[in-house]
Each structure stands twice: as C-alpha cells, then as structure tokens.
Amino acid sequence: MPESITIILILTLLGILFWLSSLGVNSGKLSAEWARKTVHIGMGLICLTFPWIFNSAFSVQCLAIIAMFTLLLLRYSKLRASVGTALFAIERLSIGELLFPIAVAWLFTLSADKPLLYAISLLLLTLADSAGALAGSRYGKFIYSTTAAKKSLEGSGAFFVTAFFCTALPLHFFSPLGLFHIALLALTISLFITAVEGACGHGTDNLLIPIGSFFLLDYYINLAGSAILIRSIALLVLLALLLATHRKHSLNGGALLTALLFGFSAFTLGGIPSLLASLVVLGRHIQVQSQMAKKHIVIHSVDVLVAIALVPLAWLTLGRQGVISYSEAQFGFISALAITLYLLNVGTQKHLKLRQPSLWIGFILSLLVLSPSLMLDVVWIDYLPTLLTGPLLAWVYFYWKGNADAPELNHWLKLCFLVGLSSISTMFFVLS
C-alpha cells in the first residue's frame, strides 16, 4: 500500500478517535481528564504500529507536521468547543498534544533499525504516563510541587509500576536477555523516567519521556548485567539520600527529582569523580540551609537545578561524543561545578543582604569541589584558571545579581552565563 494512503488512513482513525472522545465530553459521559487520556492512549497505540506500516521516516515526519497543524487548528478555532473538547476541556496549560507528534516522528527517525526500542519508549509515553495521570487525579493525596504543577506520590507510583512492566515484558518476549538483566534494566529505566515525569510540567514529558527512555535503553541494553546493577544501586542510593535529607534542603518535589537526574547523569557519564563533586555541592547546600534562619529560607524549583546542571553536563556530553577526552570532560564538569559553588556562596550572601561578598569561603569550597579531580589525569596548574577566575566572577555575580526581590529566574540565568564563560576559558587553557 502506498504510504500516502497509509497517512490518510491514520489521519482518519485519529479523526474518529477525537470525534468519539469529544462526544463523550459534550454528553457528560467522559470527564475532561479521561477524554484527554483516551486520546493520548489511542494515539499512542496507533503510532505503535508505525515500524511495521512505514518504511520511510519522511512519511512519519510529514504525518507529524499535518497532525501538529490540525491540533493548532483545533486549539485556536471555533472547533475547540466541539471536536477540540477531547483535548482542550482541561483548565491547566499544556503543550503536550503538540509535542506528542514531534516525539513520535523524532523517535521513529532515531529507531530506524530498532523497532523494539521504539515500541518500549512509546509504551512508556502511552501507558505509563496515562496511568500516572489518572491514578494521581483519582487517588492522589500526598502532593508534591513542581515548577508548573502539583503531582502526587500515588501518581508517580502508578507511573513507575506501569513503566517497569512496559519495559520488562517487551524485553522478555522479544529480546534474548536474561530475566535478571531485564529486571535490572527495567528498574533503572523506570526509576529514571519516573523522575523525568515528576520533574516535568506543561506537557513537556510527552517529549522527554520517549526520547530520554530511547537513549537510555539504547545505551544500557548492550551493557553487562553487573554494569547495570552498579547504576541501579547508584540511582537507588541517590534517591534514598535525597529523600532522607528532604527536611534539610530547600528543593521542592520537582527540583528534588531533577537533582536525582543530575546526580545519576553525573555518575553515568562522568563516573565517581563527577558524582563526588556533585555531592559536595549538595552537602554545602544542606549545611547552609541548616544554619539559615527560617525567614530567609527560599524553596527552590527546577530552574536552579537546570542552571547548575547545564554547563557541567555539556562537558560530559562532549566527552561521550569524542570531541574531547573522557578525562578532560570529567575535569570540565568538576571545574564548572567549582565555579558554580563559588557563585552560589556569594549569592547566598547577597540573599542575606550583606553589603560585600566574602570570597575566601568560596575559595575553600572550590578546592573541595575540585578535590575529586585528583583521581583524574590532570596536573596542579590546570586548577589555576578556576581558582583565579572564581573570585572575580563571584564579585561580578554578587553585584550583578540584583536585589533579593528580582525574579529568581534572572538570578539563575546570570549564574549559568558566568559559569559558562569561566568554564570555556578554563577548558581552553587545559586543552591548549
């Protein structure tokens, strides 16, 4: 069958799905949330067939573009009040429906010769995400906050259990892996993707869940069971550490899960030295919070974790891509974190309304963060750019940050910019 005809058939099926779901909402037989998830599951199951009915990624990309324009038409035209109620009857802001076709097209393109990974990644988006949302909306009592929304432990638990089986069952029936290997793989993937879902908001999980799970599966599926076991233990230990100290830090639920993702990524991509440097930053944060008066404590969201993680993880990514050596990538990560902690220290002083920054504490903290790099193949002179630029950038950040009443996001954007500037100059010195 020509793929153009297949596209028309798929669009027809999707149109029927939308029409039936909107009928359910308009007649009062379906709630807005159930209608939205009915469409979500139906679209996912239809898209699950793509590796077996499409040979060309271009066809799927064209289908995604048509779907996006159709969804935009439904959202911004008079059709929103009729057929569009299947998706747009909810009150919260979400761009998930627009990200869904992008995710499917991107996933199909990535997994050209790996239909099993495509299927698992899409099942995680289709079933686990829906199970989490529906369980949370119906049974959720233990609520935690993210930047964009409130989520529940019950919803995250349902997501995790469903994600485990969406990963384990296809691997059991369609791969040669042993049961122990599959269980470890499913556990690690499920924990990681549950953290991604919990930290996301505004429907961005529709993109991050399938793409993140695909890359993780693609990387982990060829690892030995012992290597996956180490990563599973590391993820569980990090989660236990963050939960055990939840009364001692100022991270909300979304930020805590983002911290888990950051620590796990640091360990996976950068090994023990990178993880130790990350733990120094967490330890310092806990120490500061324990000594701070209650009136000065500010609850932090995902934005601060993104600002802290962006530059360091960029160096580890370059190491994985072979642009720089693994040791150089690890040192880039650690030196960026050292500067970050220097700036965070004076940022706290500014928050406490001190008139001038105290730089010597930041210098000692930078040395502590840099200490795990002694495990790497670096020489003492490589520390100089970090230690010399740290005081200057800390002084700049103290006065550039603005007053405590300025929007918090502005503080983190400035921090990320200065860390990036320092990190590039440091690594230019190291690599030259």
N, C-alpha and C positions, 0 to 999 in steps of 0.2 A: 504494500500500500504506500503511495506517495506520502512523504512526511507533511506536505501541505494539508492533505486530507486529515492526517492524524492530528494536526494542530487544530483544525476546525472541530473535530470530534471532541478533543479535550476541552476546548472552549465551550462547546455545547453542554458537556457534562458539568462544567463549573457553573455555567449559567443556570442549569436546573437545580444545582445544589444551593445557589444563592436564592433562587426563587422559592424553593421549598422552605428554607430556613426563615426567610422574611415572612412567609405566610404564617409560620409558627409564632413569630414575634407579634405580628399585627393582629393575630387572632387570640393572643394571650396564652397560647399553649406552650410557648417556649420563653424563658427569661432571656434577657439580652446577653448574659454571660454564656448560657447554654447554647444559644444560637451562634454566637461567635466561635465557641469551641467546636460546635458541629461543623461549621465551615472549615475551621482550622484542620480538624481531623480528616474531613472529606478531601480537602485539597491535598493534604499530606499523602493519603492513601492513593489518590490518583497519580500524584507525582512519583510515588514509589515504583510505578511501572516503567518509568522513562528509560532506564538502561536496556530494557527489552523491546521497546517500541520505537526508540530513536537511535539512529546511528550517528547523527551529526550534532555536535554541541551548538552549532549555529542555529539549528531549528529550535532547540530549547531556549536559547538566548532570545530569539525572535518571539517565542511564546511568552517569555517573561516580560518583554517590553510591551507586548499587547496587553498582558494581564495588568501591568502597572498603570498603563493609560486608562484601562477600564475601571480600575479601582479609584483612580483620581477622579474620573467622571462621576462615579457613584458618590464619592465623598463631597464633591463641590457642586453638584447639580441637584435639581428637584427630585432625582431618583433616590436621593439619600433617605427620603421619608417613606419610600416604598421598598424597592429591592434592597436598598442600602441599609435597611434596619438590621439585616443579618449580621452586619459588622459594626455599624456606627450608632447603635442604640445605647451603647455604654457611655458613661459620662467622662471617664478618665481619658487623658490624652495618650494616644498610642499611634506609632507609625509602623507597628508590627506587620500589618497587612501589606504595606508597601515593601517592606524588607523581605517578606516571605518569597516572592518570585525571584528577587535578586539572589537570595540564599540558594534556592533550588538551581538556578542557572549556574551560579558560581560552583556549587557542589558538583553538579554534573560535569562541568568543564574540568575540575580537578581530578575527578574519579573516572576518567575515560576508560581505564582498564581495570577498575577496582569496584565492581558493582556491589560487592558485599559491604565495603566501607561506606558507599553511597547509601545503601539501604539502612545500615545501622544509624548513621548520622541523621538521616531523615526520620527514622522511627523515634529517635530521641527528641527531635523537634515536634513531631506529630503527637506522639502518645505521652511521653514523659511530661512535656510542657503542659499539655491539656490536663493530665491527671493532677499535676501540682496546682494549677489554677482552680480547678473545680473542687478539689479537696480543701484548698485554702479558703475559698469563698463559702463553703458549706460548713466546715468543721473548725476553721481557724480560730483559735483562742489565744495562743501565745504569739504575739505580734512583735516583729522587729522592723525597723525603719531602714529604707534606702534613700538615695537622693531623690528618686522620683515617685516612690510609692511605699506602701506598707505591705509587708508579706508576713506569712505565718510559718511557724516551725512545722505545723501539720502539713501545709502545702509543700514545703521543702522535703519533708519526709516522704510524702507520696511521690514526689518527683524522683527522689533518689531510688526508691524501690522499683519504680517503673523503669527508670534508666538502667538499673542493674540487669533486669530481665530483657530489655530491648537490646542490650549489648551481648549478654551471655547466650541467649537462645540462638540467635543467628550464627554466632561463632561456633556453638556446639554442633549445629546441624550442617553448616556449610563451610567449615574450615577443619584442617587436620589437627588443630591444637588440642592439648590435653585438658582435662577438667580443671586441674589446679591452675594451669596457665590462664585458662579462660576466666576462672573466678577472680584471680588477681587483676587481670586486665579489666574486667567488668567493674570491680570495686574501685580501681583507680580512676577510670573514665567517669563513673557515676559520681564519685565524690567531687571530682574536678568540675564537671558540668553542672552539678547541683550548686556549687559555689558561684559559677558564672551566672546561672539563672537567678540566684538570690541577690547578686550584686547589681543586676541589670534593671533598667526601668524603661518606660515609654515604648516597650515592644522591641528593644534592641536585641533581646535574647533570640528573636527569630532569625537573626543573622549570626550572632556569636555562638549559639549552641551548635548548629550543624557544621559550621566552618571550624570552630575550635575542636569539636569532637573528631572531625575528619583528620585534622593534622595530628592530633594526639594518637588516634588509632593507627594512622599511617606510620608514625614514629615508633610506637610501642609494640605493634604486632609482631615485629621481627626481633624484639629483644628476648633474651633468655628469661626464664621464669624467675631466676634469682635477682636479675636486674629490676624486674617489675616489682618483686617483693620489697626490695630496698626502697623504691619510690613510693609504694603503698604505705610502708611503715613511716616514711618521712612525711607523707601527707597527713596520716593519722596523728602523728606526734605534733605537727604544726597546728592541726585543728584542736587537739587537746590543750596545747599551750595557750592558744588564743582564747579558748573557752574558759580555761582555768583562771586566766588573768582578766576576764571581761569586766570585772568591777574595778580594775586598777588602770585601765586605759580609757580613752575618750572616743573610741571608734564606735559608730553606730553599726547596725547589723550588716548593711551593705558594705561599709568600709572594712569591717572585720573579715567578711568573705573575700574582699579584694586583697586584703593583707595575706590571707591564706593562699590565694592565687599567685601573688607576688613572691612569697617565700618559696612556694613549690616550683615556680618557674626559675627562680634564682638557683635552687638546688638542681633541678633537671638540666638547665642549660649551663650553669657555672660551677656545679659541684659544691663540696663542703666549704671552700674559702668564701664563695659568694653567699652561701647560707649563713655562715658565721657573721659576716659583715652586716647582713640584714637583721640578725638577731641583736646585734649591738644597738642598732637604731631603735628597735622595738624596746629593748631594755632601758635605753635612755628615756624614751617616751614614758614608760611606766614609772620610772624614777621621778621625772618632772611632775607627772600628774599626782603622785602620792604626796609631794611636797607643796603642791599648789593649793591655795585657799579655794574653797568650794565656789565662791562667787566668780573666780577667774577661769574656771574650767569651761571649755567650749567643746560641744560634741562635734566630732569631725565626720564628714561624709566621704563618698568615693573620690571626690575631686582631689583631696590632699594625697590619697594613695596613688592616683594616676600621675600627679605632678612629681611625686617621689620616684615612681617606678619607670617613667617613660624613658629618661636618658640612660640610666643603668642597663635596663633590658635591651635598649637599642645596641649597646656594645656587645652584649652576649649574642644577640641575633647576628651581628656581623661576624662573630666568631664561628657560629654554626654555618653561615653561608660561605666560609672560607675566605672572606675579604681580608681578615686579619687572623693571626694565630689564636689558638684556644687560650693560651696563657695571657696574651695581650688583651683578649676580650674579657677575661676574668679581672685583670687589673683595671681595665676601663670601667667595669661595673663597680669595683670596690672604690676606686678613686672618686667616681661620681657620687657614690653614697657618702664618702667622707666629706665632700663639699656640701652635700645636702644637709648632713647633720650640723655642720658649721652654721649654715644659714638658718636652720630650724632653731638652733640655740639662740641666735640673736633675735629671731622672730618672736620667740617666747619672751625675751627681754622687752621687746617693743610692745607686746601684748600687755605686759605688766606695767607699761608706761614709764620705763626707765629712760632717763634723758640721753644716756650714752651707752653704746654697746660694750660689754665686757668680752674681749676677744680671746683671752688666754684659756678660758674653759673650752671654747670651740676648738682651739689648737689641740688640747689634750684629747678631746672627743674624736677629732680627725685621726690622731695617731692610733686610737683604739680601733676605729673602723679599718684603718689601713693595716693593722697588725696581721689579719689573716692572709694578706698578700705575701707574707714571709714564706708561705708554703709554695709560692709560685717562683718561676724563674725570672725574678726581677732583681735589680741592684738598688742600693740605697739612693742613688742620685735620681732614680725615677720618681721618688716621693717629693722631690723639691717643688715641681710645678704646683702640685696640690697644696702643699704646706705654705707656699709663698703667695699663691693667689687666694687662698682661703680667707685670710684676714681682710684683704682688700674687698673681696666680693661680699663678705659678711657686713662690712661697714656700709657698702653701697646698698645692700638689701635692707639694712636697718633704717636708713633714711628714705629709701625709695618705696618701701612697703606701704607707707601712708599710715594714717591713724587706725585705731582698732575698729572704728565704725565703718570703714571702707568694706565693700563686698569681698567676702572671703575668697571667692574665685580669683579675684585680681591678685591677691597675695600669692596664690599657688602658681598662677601663670608667670609672675615675675620670678618666683623661685625656680621654676622649670627652665626659664630662659637663661638665668645666670648660671645654673648648674650645667646646662648645655654648653654655654660659652666657655666656662672653665674646663669642662671635660674635653672639649675639642682641642683646646690649647695644650692641655696635659698630654693627651694621646699623640698629638703632633710631635711633641718633644720626645715621647717614649718611642714612637715609631721611626723617627728620623735617625 
